[in-house]
């Protein structure tokens, strides 16, 4: 396959349009290791060092997809959106490194999204695997079945320990299963083969619906773990449980749907984690620097970091409607509005600079201590979501003078310290990753109290159709409107 020419730069990807219109129902995951013979150092000083190595060429995986679909690889690589098949298009978004790469792929009525990115999940210094994820909508289900089989030969663990044959669109196809799983997905499936590793025909017929959408492995009957045709499905939820299926019992369609549903967010989470490292500062992405900060910071700063960590944990782990001690209305960090839609955050947001927390602690007033400035900032962020909800793109692009007003925040004027806020466009927007896609954080929630020398701002992105929020960073800025001073 000839070198790939980008159709458009990576950051030109139409994230808002895709999030609003694309409804994926199944995800696929493939990982391959660094090619044999690659001379990679055992230690990377920075992510840039890893990218400069160009360890991976994405073309073999793209070529495998083209071969399955009957596409002209030269036309796909040319970057003009052509595939050689009428009604099918392939638009590539990447930069000079080729990785990371996003592809908007249409195949007739089907819509798919392809992501290729280098990952360091197997270790900060010994990583460098290439990760491919594919999301497809309802019309793409037949294509996803074919791709699950066609791409099953790729993986970071040895393939072919167990094999099976399934008929797809009138053709007998062979798929392979590894002996070891990677533990990437929220569901895993173990399939029993015979002594030679052959999967029974009945079990093989249902596997195109499951391959690469969960962690699939095979076991041979001689190992004594599972009989030929037997299956064991594990759901790694908050309360994990397993189900065993006898050789003559197929996995229920409802469980297949559950696996597909979980796979969509699984691959989105994986690509978000991989990609957001490219948009965080080197300090924030270096865990050793962060740990050193935790050892040397003042107690009140450590307390603020613990508060932020608890809030992010609540966003990620606590379901809005779950009946737990942390459920609504008893959410200790008050994130009910913030969690209406999918939430993502950058490395810099979860690990702010130490200077950001100077002077955020409560202030003494005649009526008692004020609230912590970080706590107030999150209250303003919650109010910002109320204020932006339902606004048109034109209204979002041009805030009223003085910023948007959030009705739920009227009470703040009566609090100690006379806190004030502003919700407006960010003067210096930054890029982040939300649901595995690039997004521009162009809004700011700003708060200050009487006596504060600087205000505290949270820069964020808000996607109206999905109510999704990306939290980009904390920063200190001038108090708005103070003697004509502009925001820094």
C-alpha positions, 0 to 999 in steps of 0.5 A, spaced: 500 500 500 502 506 498 503 512 503 497 515 506 495 522 504 491 525 509 484 528 507 484 533 512 488 535 519 487 531 525 484 537 528 479 538 523 475 532 525 468 535 525 467 532 532 460 536 534 457 533 527 459 526 529 457 526 536 450 529 534 449 525 528 453 518 529 449 513 533 454 507 534 451 500 536 458 496 536 465 497 537 471 493 535 478 493 538 485 490 535 492 491 538 498 489 535 505 490 538 511 493 535 514 490 529 519 485 530 526 488 529 524 495 531 530 498 535 526 502 540 529 504 547 527 502 553 526 509 556 522 514 553 523 521 556 517 524 553 511 522 549 514 526 543 520 521 543 515 515 542 512 519 536 518 521 533 520 513 533 515 512 528 514 505 530 508 503 527 505 503 520 498 503 520 497 501 513 497 493 514 491 494 518 488 499 513 489 494 508 486 488 511 480 492 512 480 494 504 481 487 502 475 485 506 471 490 503 474 490 496 476 497 496 482 500 492 488 501 496 491 506 492 484 510 492 484 509 499 491 512 501 490 518 496 486 521 501 480 524 496 475 520 500 474 515 494 474 507 495 473 504 488 466 502 490 460 506 489 457 509 495 463 508 499 467 513 502 473 513 506 476 520 509 482 520 513 484 525 518 491 525 521 498 529 520 505 528 518 506 523 523 500 519 520 498 517 528 494 518 531 489 517 525 481 518 525 477 516 519 470 517 517 467 511 513 461 510 510 459 504 506 452 505 503 447 506 509 452 504 514 456 509 518 463 507 521 468 511 525 476 508 525 481 510 530 488 508 529 493 511 535 499 508 539 498 506 546 503 506 552 498 501 556 503 496 557 507 500 560 510 507 560 517 505 558 515 499 554 509 501 550 508 503 543 503 498 541 498 500 535 491 500 537 485 500 532 478 501 534 472 501 530 465 504 531 459 502 527 452 504 527 445 499 526 446 499 518 454 497 519 452 491 523 453 486 517 460 489 516 462 489 523 461 481 523 465 481 517 471 485 520 470 481 527 472 475 523 477 478 518 481 482 523 481 476 529 488 474 526 491 481 529 493 481 536 498 483 541 498 475 544 499 469 540 493 468 535 491 461 533 491 457 539 483 456 537 480 456 531 473 456 528 469 457 521 463 461 520 459 462 514 458 470 512 454 472 506 455 465 503 463 464 504 466 460 509 471 464 513 476 462 519 477 466 525 482 465 530 482 466 538 488 467 543 490 463 549 491 469 553 486 475 554 488 483 554 483 485 559 481 491 555 474 490 555 468 490 560 466 483 558 470 477 557 468 470 553 472 464 554 470 459 549 472 451 549 475 448 543 477 440 542 484 437 543 486 441 537 483 447 538 477 447 533 471 451 535 464 447 535 460 449 529 454 451 533 459 455 537 462 458 531 456 461 528 455 466 534 462 468 534 462 473 529 457 477 533 462 477 539 469 477 536 473 483 538 467 486 542 469 483 548 476 480 550 475 473 547 480 467 548 480 460 547 482 454 551 483 446 549 479 441 552 486 437 554 487 443 559 481 441 563 478 448 564 472 447 559 469 442 554 469 443 547 463 448 545 462 450 552 463 458 553 464 462 560 461 470 559 464 474 565 461 481 566 466 486 569 461 491 572 461 494 579 459 487 582 462 482 577 459 475 575 460 469 570 455 465 566 457 458 563 454 456 557 453 448 555 456 446 548 448 446 546 446 453 549 447 459 545 448 466 548 442 469 549 441 475 544 440 480 550 447 478 552 449 480 545 446 486 545 449 488 552 456 486 550 455 491 544 453 496 548 458 496 553 463 495 547 462 502 544 464 506 551 469 501 552 473 503 545 471 510 546 474 510 553 480 507 551 481 512 545 480 518 549 485 515 554 490 514 549 489 521 545 489 526 551 496 524 553 497 528 546 494 534 549 496 535 556 503 538 558 509 534 559 508 535 567 501 533 567 502 527 563 508 525 568 506 521 574 513 521 577 512 529 577 505 529 580 507 524 586 513 529 587 508 534 588 503 530 593 509 529 597 512 537 598 505 541 597 502 544 603 496 541 606 491 545 604 493 544 597 493 537 598 486 537 600 484 541 594 487 536 590 483 530 594 477 534 593 478 534 585 480 527 585 473 525 589 469 529 584 472 526 578 471 519 581 464 521 583 463 523 575 466 517 573 463 511 578 457 513 581 451 512 576 446 518 577 440 513 578 443 508 582 441 507 589 447 507 593 449 512 599 452 516 593 446 517 589 442 523 588 440 527 591 446 525 596 452 526 591 457 529 596 460 533 590 454 536 587 455 533 580 448 532 578 448 537 573 455 536 570 453 528 569 447 529 565 451 527 559 458 524 557 464 527 561 471 527 559 477 531 562 484 533 560 491 531 564 492 538 566 485 539 569 486 533 574 493 535 575 493 542 576 499 547 577 501 548 584 500 555 583 493 555 581 491 553 588 495 559 591 489 563 595 484 559 594 482 557 601 477 560 605 477 567 607 475 570 614 469 575 613 465 578 619 459 573 617 464 567 617 469 564 613 467 564 605 467 557 601 473 555 598 474 558 591 475 551 587 468 549 590 465 555 588 468 554 581 465 548 580 458 551 582 459 556 577 461 550 572 454 547 574 450 553 573 454 554 566 451 548 564 444 550 565 445 557 562 448 554 555 443 548 555 438 549 549 442 555 546 443 555 538 450 555 535 449 562 534 448 564 541 453 560 543 458 563 539 456 570 541 455 571 549 452 577 552 456 583 555 458 580 561 457 573 560 451 568 560 447 568 567 445 562 570 439 562 574 441 557 579 447 561 581 443 567 584 444 565 591 451 566 590 451 574 591 448 573 598 454 568 601 460 570 605 465 574 601 460 576 596 462 571 590 461 573 583 461 569 577 462 570 569 460 565 564 463 567 557 467 565 551 475 563 553 480 568 550 485 562 549 481 556 547 485 549 548 484 542 544 482 536 548 479 529 547 472 528 548 469 521 547 475 519 543 475 525 538 478 532 538 474 538 541 476 545 542 475 548 550 472 555 548 468 556 554 470 559 561 467 559 568 470 564 572 469 566 580 472 570 585 470 573 592 471 580 595 478 581 596 481 576 591 487 578 587 485 573 582 479 570 579 479 562 578 477 560 571 475 553 569 476 552 561 471 547 558 467 545 552 460 543 552 456 539 546 449 541 546 446 535 543 449 530 547 450 535 553 457 532 554 462 536 557 470 536 557 474 539 562 480 542 560 484 546 565 484 550 571 487 557 571 488 564 574 486 570 571 484 577 573 478 579 576 473 581 570 471 588 570 476 591 575 478 598 573 478 596 566 483 590 567 482 585 561 482 577 563 489 574 562 
